[in-house]
Amino acid sequence: MTQREPNHQILSETKKIRDMALEVIANFKTQGTLSAWPYWKPPTARWEDKLDMTQLFRELLAMTDREKKLTITANTMRHGLHRHGLHDFCSPTPQLIDQTTFTEMACDEIEKMKKKIYESQATSPTPITATSSEVKIAFIIARKEIM
């Protein structure tokens, strides 16, 4: 076999990786849902955001050794959300926050980010498309999944 034949192993692996990369890029263009972090994380529905924020709350509880009290401090919440990527979060909060309050406040902030990004994309004069570097990143991610 030569490298020019269509069934060569490298060619078939390259096609497989390309198809996976195209699927990953397609995830970012899901109609009806928005992403708070375009081209970084796929669009999510509110229930998916709630699951993520519930998990983050549990991690913050474990990190601060407050599992018995089932609350975290406002400062811990702010730092946790900043670390998660919600850099604009600065809402006034009570001193101690339970899981329900944390989840609702965080999901509201994610919704604000989604709307803000969507509105800025809608008013921009040029359409936002995947750049070659974004395609390369998706290609690398897909290749790592194969290996």
N, C-alpha and C positions, 0 to 999 in steps of 0.2 A: 504494500500500500504506500502511496505517496501522500504528502501533506495536502495535495490539491484535491484529493477525492472527498466528496461530501460526507462520507461516513468516518472520516478521520476522528480520532478521539478528542483532539484539541478543538477541532471545529465544532463537534457536537457539544462539548462542554461550554464553549464560548456562546453558542446559540442558547443553551440552557440558562446560562448566567444572564445573557441579554434579555431573555423572556422574563426572568425573575425580576430584573431591574425595571423593566417596563411595567410589571405588575405593581411593584413598590411605588413607582411614580403615579400609577393610576389610583392608588389608595389616597393620594393627596388631592384628588379631584372628584371626590364623592359628592354628588349633588344632594343638597338638602342639609348637609352638616358642615360645620365650619371648624377650622383648626385654630387654636389659640397660638400655635407655633407653626405657621405654614412652612412646608418643605422640610420640617424637622420632625414633627409628629403628625400622624394622620388625623383627619377630622374625627371628632368624638361627639357622641350624644351626651346629654346631661347625665343619664344614668351611668355612663362609662366614667364621666368626670367624678361622680359621687363615689364610685368604687375606688378610683385612684386616690381621692382625698381621704376616704376612710382608711385606706392602707397607709397613707402618709401620717394620719393622726395616730394610728397604732404604733408606727415607727417612732414618732415624736414622744409618745408615752413611754415606750421602752427605753428610749435614749435618755430621758430625764428621770427614770425610776419613779414614775408616778402612776403605775398600773393600778395600785390600790385606791387611789383618789379619783381616777377616771376623768381628770381634768388636766389641762396644760395652761401655762401662763400665756398672757397676750404676747409677751416678748418671744417666747418659744414658737408661738404660732407665726408671728411675723418673720422670724428667721427661717422657719421651715418652709413657708410659702416663697420666700425669696430664693432659697436654695432650690426649690422645685421649679422656679422660673417665673413666678408671679412678682415681678420686680416693682410693679406700680401699686401693690397692696399697701394701703396706709389708712384703712378704715378704723374709726374709733371702736374699740372692743372692750368688753368687760375684763376685769383682771384675770379671772379664771374662765376657761372655755371648755365646754363639754364637746363630745363628738358630733352631736347634731348641729350645734351652732357653728362649729368649725367647718363641717361639710357644707352647710348652706352658704356661709360667708365665702368660702373658697370657690364654690361652684358659681356663685354670683360674680365673683371677680373674673373667673375664666370666661363667663358669658360676655362680660364687658370687653375683655380682650378680643374675643372672637368678633364682636360687632365692630369694635374700633378698627381691627385689621380689615374686615370685610368692607367697611365704609371707605377706608383709605384705598383699597384696591378698586372699588367701584368708581371712585372719582379720579383715579390716576389716568393720564392720557394714553399710556402705553400698556398693553396687556402684560401680565406677569407670566412668564413662561419659565420652564426649567432651563437653567444655564448648563453649560457643559460641565461645570464643577459639580452641580447637583446630580447630573446624570452619572458622573464618575463615582460620587459617593454612593448612590443607589447601586451601581455596578459592584462596588467593593463590598457592600452589605450583602448583596445577593451571592457573591462569590464565597464569602465567609460562611453563609448558611449551607452551601454545598459541601464545603470541607468540614 
